[in-house]
Amino acid sequence: QVQLVESGGELVQPGGSLRLSCATSGRISMIYTMGWYRQAPGKQREWVATLTSGGRKNYADSVKGRFTISRDKAKNTMYLRMNSLKPEDTAVYYCNIDQYGLRYWGQGTQVTVSS
């Protein structure tokens, strides 16, 4: 069993920056894919970024060049650094991990970009 807990979401002005954290507990496989998704009000959950155990990173076009996904294995924590935030980035952000054919989700953290 794996638990994921997101934190770091808050109200920020357009153009600002935030760093989201996803703390993991439980057994993490040597082979995994971890990622960030987001869901805005009235919209479907959408993929934001992915990090594989091999170190490959992929980003949605809407965040490419502004967001950076990373992981600190020693701290069992994954991060999403978000720069140049826009109002359309407002959403609940979720982290997840795929391993052993299973997917685990965190509870989400709210990011609001508004002046």
N, C-alpha and C positions, 0 to 999 in steps of 0.2 A: 504494500500500500504506500502511496506517495501523497503527501500533502503539499499544497502550494498556497502561499499567502502573499498577495500583492500589497504594496504600499507606495506612497509618494504622490498620489494624485491630489490635486488642489486647484484652486482658482488662480489663473495666470493671465496676464495681459497678452494681447497679440504681439508676436515678435519675441516673446519670452521663452524660457527654457525650463524643463523639468527633467528629473531622473526618476523613473519608476523602478521599483525593486520587486523581485519575485523570490521569496525565500522558500527553499525546498527542504523537505524532511522525508525520511524513509529511504529505501534503497533505490539509487539511481544506476541504471544500467551503463555498461561501457559504450553501448550503442544506443543513441537516442536522438530525438529531434525536439527541440524546445522552441516555443514561439510566443508571440504576442498577437492578440486579436483585439478588436474594439467593436463596440456597438453603440451607435448614436440613437437617440430617441426616435422611435418609429421606423427604424431601419434594421436590416439584418446584420448579424455579426459578420465582420469582415477581417480578413487576414491583414496583418501589418508587417510582421518580420519573422524570420525563422533562423535558428542557429542549430547546426548539426553537431554531433559528437566529433565529426571530422574537421570541424572548424569552418564549414561553409556557411556564409550568411547571405540571405536573400531578403529583399524588401519590396513592398508594394510600391508601384510607381508614385502614388500620392505622397509617400514619405521619403522616397529615395533622396539622399543628399542632406536630409534634415534629421533623420532618426538613426541611431546606432544601437544595435543589439550586442550584448556581451555577457559573459558569465565568469564569475569568480568561483572556481571549484573549491578553494579553501574555505570560502564562506558559504558554500552551497546556495549561492544567490545568483540570479540572472537579472540583468538590468536592461532598461530601454532609455537611452538618452535622447531627449526630444528637444531640438532647437528650432528657432524660427517658427514657433507655434502659430497656428491660424485658427480662427473660430470654427472652421470645419473639422478641426481635430478634436473638438469636444465630443466626448464619449466615455463610456465605462470601458476600461482597458483590462483585459484578462490575459493571464499567462497560462500556458499549457505545456505538457510534456507527453510525447508519444514514445513508449517503450514496451517491449514484449507484446506488441499488438494491442496495447491498451492506451487510452488517452485520459489524462487527468487534467482538471481545470482548477484554477483558483476562484475566489469569490468575486474578484474585480475591484478596481479602484477608479473613482470618478475623476476625470480631468475636464475642467471647464476653461475654455479660452474666451475671455470676454473683457472688454474695457469698461 
